[in-house]
Amino acid sequence: MDPRDLAEAGAIGRLTRALMDVVRDAFDRRRQMEELAALDPRDLDRIQAEIGCDRYELAALVRHTADPRPLLDQMILRLGLEWRFMFAAPAQVRELERRCGACRARGTCRSWLRAGVNDDAYKRFCPNAANFETLAAPR
């Protein structure tokens, strides 16, 4: 096979993965908006109080974010923080999830995680970098 064909196939594979990520994120947001709309008003009030936002902010948060857990879980494993994360305070976990869900660098994050390079480049794009350092700090 010609090396140019391999390069083209690699580019097509990367583009396909990126498009699948976008579609998956869109489906996740739609599902979350449907779940939000179906909530009992008392449950909605409790959720709003817990995360400290009003109904409009909560709807905007859901509309503009994707499920943070897949990337957050991968990052935690990659940084070797799985045990510390398991024992983190619930408020700290929610903060990690909130920042990850609202992150605008999801593509950069996915690329860094896929590359498998052991460096601290994530600190330049990850809104949770300081939180990860706090988790990693000796107690």
Secondary structure, 3 states (H helix, E strand, C coil): CCHHHHHHHHHHHHHHHHHHHHHHHHHHHHHHHHHHHHCCHHHHHHHHHHHCCCHHHHHHHHHHCCCCHHHHHHHHHHCCCHHHHHCCCHHHHHHHHHHHHCCCCHHHHHHHHHHCCCCCCHHHHCCCHHHHHHHHCCC
